[in-house]
C-alpha cells in the first residue's frame, strides 16, 4: 500500500484536494535541487527482509537464540559499522552511505525484536509487545532531546553520534540476556483480584 499511496511531494498525489493543496506551505524547489528523494520505500524493505531472514534462520537452525538474539546483535553490529565512518570521515557520500547502512540494519532488527517478545511471553504477548512499544516510544521522545542537548553543549555533531554508537554497543551486549528459548511460565490463576474498599 505504501508503494502506491505515499509520495515524496504531496502536491503530486492524485487524490489531493484543492483545499489541501492550498494549505501546504510554499516550497522553493530551487533550494531542494540536488537533495534527491528520500528512499523510504527501500528502507521499509529492511523490515520485510529481516522478518524473512529470522524465519529462515529459525527453520534452518531450530534455535530461537540464533534466529532472534544473535540476529538482533548482528544487525546492530552492522548498524554501528555504518555509523563509525560517519563519525570519522566528514564526507557527504560516506555520511549518506553510512546512514543508509545504519537505518537498513536498524530496520532489519525490527522483526526479530517483535517476534522475540512473543517467543519470550507467548501467553502474555500483548503485554510484552506493549512494553516494547512503550519503551520505543519513550526512546523516540527522549533521543532527539538528548541529541540536541549534547549538540548544544558540545557544538559537535560527532559527540551525539558517538553516544549513539556507545548505546548500540551496550544494546549488543544486552542481547545476550534476550532469551526467547526460555519462555515465561504461565502464572496460575489467582482468581478474582481484590478491589480496594470491598
C-alpha positions as CSV (number, residue, x, y, z in Angstrom):
1,X,0.0,0.0,0.0
2,X,2.9,2.4,0.9
3,X,4.3,1.9,-2.6
4,X,1.2,3.3,-4.4
5,X,-0.2,5.7,-1.9
6,X,2.7,7.8,-0.5
7,X,4.6,10.4,-2.5
8,X,7.8,12.3,-1.8
9,X,5.9,15.5,-2.7
10,X,2.2,15.6,-1.6
11,X,1.4,18.0,-4.4
12,X,1.9,15.1,-6.8
13,X,-0.6,12.9,-5.1
14,X,-3.6,12.2,-7.4
15,X,-6.1,12.4,-4.5
16,X,-5.0,15.7,-3.1
17,X,-7.8,18.3,-2.9
18,X,-7.5,21.9,-3.8
19,X,-8.1,22.9,-0.1
20,X,-5.3,20.6,1.0
21,X,-3.0,21.9,-1.8
22,X,-3.7,25.5,-0.7
23,X,-2.9,24.6,3.0
24,X,0.6,23.3,2.0
25,X,3.5,25.7,2.7
26,X,5.2,27.2,-0.4
27,X,8.3,25.3,-1.3
28,X,11.3,26.7,-3.0
29,X,12.2,23.9,-5.3
30,X,15.5,25.6,-6.2
31,X,16.8,25.0,-2.6
32,X,15.8,21.3,-2.9
33,X,17.7,20.8,-6.1
34,X,20.3,18.1,-5.7
35,X,18.8,16.8,-2.5
36,X,17.0,14.0,-4.3
37,X,14.2,11.8,-3.0
38,X,14.5,10.0,0.3
39,X,14.4,6.3,-0.4
40,X,11.8,5.4,2.2
41,X,10.4,2.5,0.1
42,X,13.8,0.8,0.0
43,X,14.3,1.3,3.7
44,X,10.9,-0.3,4.5
45,X,12.1,-3.4,2.7
46,X,14.6,-3.9,5.5
47,X,11.9,-4.9,7.9
48,X,10.4,-7.3,5.5
49,X,13.8,-8.9,4.6
50,X,14.6,-9.0,8.4
51,X,11.4,-10.9,9.0
52,X,12.1,-13.4,6.2
53,X,15.6,-13.9,7.5
54,X,14.6,-14.5,11.1
55,X,12.0,-17.1,9.9
56,X,14.6,-18.7,7.6
57,X,17.2,-18.9,10.4
58,X,14.6,-20.5,12.8
59,X,13.7,-23.1,10.2
60,X,17.3,-23.9,9.3
61,X,18.8,-23.9,12.9
62,X,15.8,-24.6,15.1
63,X,17.3,-22.2,17.5
64,X,15.3,-19.2,18.8
65,X,18.5,-17.8,20.3
66,X,20.2,-17.7,16.8
67,X,17.1,-16.6,14.9
68,X,16.3,-13.8,17.3
69,X,19.0,-12.7,19.7
70,X,22.0,-13.4,17.5
71,X,20.3,-11.8,14.5
72,X,19.5,-8.7,16.5
73,X,23.0,-8.4,17.8
74,X,24.5,-9.0,14.3
75,X,22.1,-6.3,12.8
76,X,23.2,-3.8,15.4
77,X,26.9,-4.6,14.8
78,X,26.3,-3.6,11.1
79,X,24.4,-0.5,12.3
80,X,27.5,0.5,14.3
81,X,29.7,-0.3,11.3
82,X,27.6,2.2,9.3
83,X,27.8,5.0,12.0
84,X,31.6,4.7,12.6
85,X,32.6,6.1,9.2
86,X,30.1,8.9,9.6
87,X,31.9,10.0,12.7
88,X,35.5,9.5,11.3
89,X,35.1,10.9,7.8
90,X,33.3,14.2,7.1
91,X,32.3,13.5,3.6
92,X,28.8,13.7,2.1
93,X,28.9,10.4,0.2
94,X,30.4,8.5,3.2
95,X,27.9,10.1,5.5
96,X,24.8,9.3,3.4
97,X,26.1,5.8,2.7
98,X,26.8,5.2,6.4
99,X,23.4,6.4,7.5
100,X,21.7,4.2,4.8
101,X,23.6,1.2,6.2
102,X,22.7,2.1,9.8
103,X,19.0,2.7,9.1
104,X,18.8,-0.5,7.0
105,X,20.2,-2.7,9.7
106,X,18.2,-1.0,12.5
107,X,15.1,-1.8,10.4
108,X,16.4,-5.3,9.7
109,X,16.4,-6.0,13.5
110,X,12.8,-4.9,14.0
111,X,11.1,-8.2,13.1
112,X,13.3,-10.4,15.3
113,X,12.8,-7.9,18.2
114,X,9.0,-8.1,17.9
115,X,8.9,-11.8,17.5
116,X,11.2,-12.3,20.4
117,X,8.7,-10.5,22.7
118,X,6.1,-13.1,21.6
119,X,8.6,-16.0,22.0
120,X,9.5,-14.9,25.5
121,X,6.0,-14.4,26.7
122,X,3.6,-16.3,24.4
123,X,0.8,-16.2,26.9
124,X,1.4,-12.5,27.6
125,X,2.2,-11.4,24.0
126,X,0.0,-8.3,24.2
127,X,1.6,-7.2,27.5
128,X,5.2,-7.9,26.4
129,X,4.6,-6.2,23.0
130,X,3.1,-3.1,24.6
131,X,6.1,-2.8,27.0
132,X,8.4,-2.9,24.0
133,X,6.3,-0.4,22.1
134,X,6.2,1.9,25.1
135,X,9.9,1.7,25.6
136,X,10.5,2.5,22.0
137,X,8.1,5.5,22.2
138,X,9.9,6.8,25.3
139,X,13.2,6.4,23.4
140,X,11.8,8.1,20.4
141,X,10.7,11.1,22.5
142,X,13.9,11.4,24.6
143,X,16.6,10.7,22.0
144,X,16.1,13.8,19.9
145,X,16.0,15.9,23.0
146,X,19.2,14.3,24.3
147,X,20.8,14.5,20.9
148,X,20.1,18.3,20.7
149,X,21.2,18.8,24.3
150,X,24.6,17.1,23.6
151,X,24.9,19.1,20.4
152,X,24.1,22.4,22.2
153,X,26.6,21.7,25.0
154,X,29.5,20.4,22.8
155,X,28.9,22.2,19.5
156,X,30.0,19.0,17.8
157,X,27.9,16.7,15.7
158,X,30.4,13.9,16.3
159,X,29.7,13.6,20.0
160,X,25.9,12.8,19.8
161,X,26.7,10.2,17.1
162,X,29.5,8.7,19.3
163,X,26.9,8.5,22.1
164,X,24.6,6.6,19.7
165,X,27.4,4.2,18.9
166,X,28.0,3.6,22.6
167,X,24.3,3.0,23.2
168,X,24.2,0.5,20.3
169,X,27.3,-1.3,21.6
170,X,25.6,-1.5,25.1
171,X,22.5,-2.9,23.4
172,X,24.5,-5.5,21.5
173,X,25.9,-6.8,24.8
174,X,22.4,-6.8,26.3
175,X,21.1,-9.1,23.6
176,X,22.9,-11.9,25.5
177,X,20.0,-11.7,28.0
178,X,17.3,-11.8,25.4
179,X,16.3,-15.4,25.8
180,X,13.4,-16.4,23.5
181,X,14.3,-20.0,24.1
182,X,13.2,-19.6,27.8
183,X,9.5,-18.5,27.7
184,X,7.9,-17.0,30.8
185,X,5.8,-19.5,32.7
186,X,2.1,-19.1,32.9
187,X,1.1,-17.6,36.3
188,X,-1.5,-19.8,37.9
189,X,-5.0,-18.3,38.0
190,X,-5.3,-16.4,41.3
191,X,-9.0,-15.9,41.0
192,X,-10.7,-12.6,41.3
193,X,-8.4,-9.8,42.4
194,X,-9.4,-7.8,45.5
195,X,-10.5,-4.3,44.8
196,X,-9.7,-1.7,47.4
197,X,-12.8,-0.8,49.5
198,X,-14.6,-4.1,49.1
